[in-house]
């Protein structure tokens, strides 16, 4: 049985709220500055752009202190990961990193 977008957003928001206090202050400040209203994206699961995966965008570029990758949430795996844009324009899901804390520390 698939979950509704509302259920996924609730799960995602609950995870963020639970893990945000665990971040070092400078990482928490970066996250809060880059956090975006979650939206579902189709990205590529391989750098060649042949297999896709659906993820939820959690952080985005804001034009100041941007990272080369953005935090996403894989609702199917219930895990956070990173997406980066390759030179060929492919949005590549670099894979799961685990918790929100582990993912942000990996940037």
C-alpha atoms as one frame of an Amber mdcrd trajectory, in Angstrom:
protein
   0.000   0.000   0.000   1.458   3.336  -0.998   1.488   6.265   1.345  -0.056
   9.626   0.554   2.022  12.755   0.051   0.594  14.076   3.321   1.803  11.019
   5.238   5.272  11.318   3.698   5.475  15.046   4.473   4.421  14.413   8.077
   7.046  11.681   8.413   9.711  13.920   6.856   8.865  16.918   9.053   8.871
  14.738  12.176  12.299  13.343  11.284  13.707  16.828  10.661  12.308  18.169
  13.946  13.685  15.184  15.884  17.175  15.340  14.338  17.704  19.091  13.987
  18.693  19.566  17.667  21.405  16.904  17.184  23.292  19.018  14.631  26.232
  21.187  15.605  25.140  24.827  15.725  26.912  25.889  12.504  25.362  22.958
  10.599  21.926  23.637  12.064  22.200  27.279  10.973  23.237  26.199   7.450
  20.318  23.756   7.281  17.783  26.319   8.467  19.040  28.841   5.887  18.769
  26.290   3.050  15.681  24.352   4.098  12.908  24.478   1.523   9.282  23.414
   1.469   9.655  19.727   0.496   8.677  18.817  -3.036   8.976  15.558  -4.889
  11.628  15.280  -7.607  12.549  12.635 -10.130  16.337  12.265 -10.173  18.746
   9.764 -11.629  20.050   6.891  -9.521  23.176   6.639 -11.677  25.474   9.314
 -13.149  24.707   8.143 -16.701  21.080   9.204 -16.327  19.460   5.860 -17.125
  17.606   4.860 -13.918  15.337   7.228 -12.020  14.255   7.471  -8.406  11.670
   9.691  -6.714  12.924  11.718  -3.718  11.758  14.727  -1.730  13.893  17.888
  -1.853  14.719  19.101   1.678  17.367  21.806   1.076  17.936  24.002  -1.948
  20.362  26.582  -3.219  19.705  30.091  -1.922  22.652  31.943  -3.477  24.673
  32.244  -0.268  26.933  29.544   1.210  25.368  26.910  -1.079  26.752  23.384
  -1.057  27.427  21.509  -4.288  24.718  19.023  -3.295  21.242  19.240  -1.817
  19.640  17.139   0.907  16.781  14.876  -0.176  14.555  12.308   1.520  13.928
   8.886   0.008  10.429   8.086   1.294  10.592   4.463   0.113  13.738   3.792
   2.137  12.863   6.298   4.885  16.388   7.679   4.622  18.112  10.961   3.780
  20.584  11.328   0.933  22.212  13.824  -1.403  21.519  15.005  -4.951  23.997
  16.917  -7.080  23.786  18.371 -10.575  26.457  16.992 -12.885  28.108  19.004
 -15.668  25.858  17.263 -18.202  22.770  18.569 -16.363  21.832  15.209 -14.829
  20.426  15.470 -11.299  22.191  12.510  -9.690  21.080  10.870  -6.466  24.448
  10.168  -4.865  22.853   7.665  -2.550  21.548   7.314   0.971  23.553   8.726
   3.856  21.258   7.660   6.682  20.033  10.200   9.173  19.663  13.890   8.523
  22.690  14.478  10.760  24.894  12.035   8.805  23.723  13.477   5.507  24.457
  17.104   6.410  27.824  16.146   7.914  28.676  14.474   4.571  28.268  17.662
   2.545
